[in-house]
Amino acid sequence: MIDARGKKTILFVAALASFLVPFTGSSITIALPAMAAQFNADAVMLGWITSAYIISAAIFIVPFGRYADIVGRKRIFLYGVILYTLASFACAIAPSVELLILLRFIQGIGGAMLFATSLAIVTQVFETGERGWAIGITIATVYAGLSLGPFLGGLLTDHFGWPSIFLVNVPLGLITIAFTLRGIRHEWADAAGETLDRAGAVIYCIMLFTFINGMLLLPAPSAFAWISAALIAGAVFYRWERKMDHPLIDFSVFSDNRTFVFSNIAAMINYGATFGVGVLLSLYLQYIQGFSAASAGLILVAQPVIQMIFSPIAGRLSDRVEPRVVSTAGMALTALGLSFCIVLSPSTPLWIIVGSLMVMGLGYGLFSSPNTNAIMSSVEKRHLAIASGMNATMRSTGQLLSMAIAMFCFAVFIGSETITPAVYPALMTSVTAAFIIFTALCVVGVAASWVRGTIHSDTE
C-alpha cells in the first residue's frame, strides 16, 4: 500500500513527464516558420516534422504498454524519459530537415514509453473518488506544457533560435529521471512471468505504420495502396491475437464495454478535430497576420490556459457526475470554437481569434479529463495498461488524423511551393478548408461522446 506522500511523488513525476512532451510539441509549432527559413522546407515537409513524432508514438505505445506489464511500468517509464531526453539533445544539433524528422521519430519512441506507463501508474495508485482528481491534475500539466510552449517557444526562437526549444528538455528530463530514481520505490508488473507477443507486435506496428503513412500521403494515389495494406495487416493481426495465450491486445477488453469503446472513439475524434489548430493558426498568425513568433505564441496561449484551469475541475466533477454529460458538453463547445475559425481572413480582429481559442480551450478542458476517467474506470485493474495504451493510441491517431487533414489541404491548395507572399491566398484557403473539416468532425464527436454507457455503477 502506498502512503499519501508516495502518491504525491508519483503524481508529481507523472505530471512532470506529462508536461515535458506537450511543451516540446507546442513549442515546435510556433518555430515552424524559423525551421522553414533555415532548411528551405515547404509546408508539407514542415508537417512531417510534427507528424514523425506522432507516428512513432502511435506505433509503439501499445507494445510498450504490454511490455511494461511484464517487466515493470516504472522501468519502462524511466527508460522512456532517458530516450526522450537524449533525442531532444540530438534534435537541437540536427544539420538537415531530413535528419531532424528522423530524430523526431526516435523521440516519439521515448514518448510512447511515457504515454504507455504514466497514466496507468496514476490510475492504479489512486482509487475511486480521487482518481478523477489525479487524472485531472495530470492532464492539467499537459495543458501547462501547451500553455507555456507557444509563448516560451516564441521567445526562445526569436532570441536563441529554434534548437533552444529542444535543449530546454534536457534539464527537465534530468529532473524527471532524478525524482523517478529517488522518489518511486514501488514497481508494477501485473503480467510478470508472461511473454511478449513479438510477432503480434510486429504485425501491429506494420498495420499502424501503413495506415498512418497512407493517411499522410493523401491525396496521392499511392495512399490508397498503403491503406489497403493496413486493412490486410489488421485482419491478420486480429486472427493472430485471437489464438494467442498472451496476446498483445486482449480483445476481451472491448467485449460488451460500450463505455470503453465509444470513449476511445470520442477521444480520437476530439484530437482529430483540434490538434492541427496550433499548426494552422501558427502559420496564419505569422504569415497572414504578420505577427512575430513570440507574439503568435502569446496569442495561442489563450487556449491551453483555459484548458489547464478547467481540466482539474472537470476531472473532479466526473467523480460525481456521469463523464459522458461533462465530456459531451465539452465536445459541443469545442465544435463551436472551431466554427468561429472558419471565417478567419487576413483582417480578422485579434479579439475574435482569442475568443475562439478560449471557447475551444473551455470545451477541451471539459472533455478530456472526464473522458479519460471514463476510459480508465471502465476496465479491471489487470487491463489498466492496455486501457492506457489504447487511450494514448487513440490520442496519437487523432493527432495524426488532424495533421493528415491539414497536410491534405496544404497539398491540394499549395502543393510543394515554399510559403512566400505569392502563396498567402492559397495558405488562407487551406486554413479555411481545414477548419470546415475540423468543425464537421467535432460535430460527429458529440454523438460518439453521448452514446457511451455509464461508469459510476460499474464495479471497480
Buried (B, 14 or more C-beta within 10 A) or exposed (E): EBEEEBBEBBBBBBBBBBBBBBBBBBBBBBBBBBBBEBBEBBBBBBBBBBBBBBBBBBBBBBBBBBBBBBBBBBBBBBBBBBBBBBBBBBBBEBEEBEEBBBBBBBBBBBBBBBBBBBBBBBBBBBEEEEBBBBBBBBBBBBBBBBBBBBBBBBBBBBEEBBBBBBBBBBEBBEBBBEBBEEBBEBEBBBBEEEEBBEEBBBBBBBBBBBBBBBBBBBEEEEBEEBBEBBEEBBEBBEEBBEEBEBBBBBEEBBEEBEBBBBBBBBBBBBBBBBBBBBBBBBBBBBBBBEBBBBBBBBBBBBBBBBBBBBBBBBBBBBBEBBBBBBBBBBBBBBBBBBBBBBEBEEEBEEEBBBBBBBBBBBBBBBBBBBBBBBBBBBBEBEBBBBBBBBBBBBBBBBBBBBBBBBBBBBBBBBEEBBBEEEBBEBBBBBBBBBBBBBBBBBBBBBBBBBBBBBBEEBEE
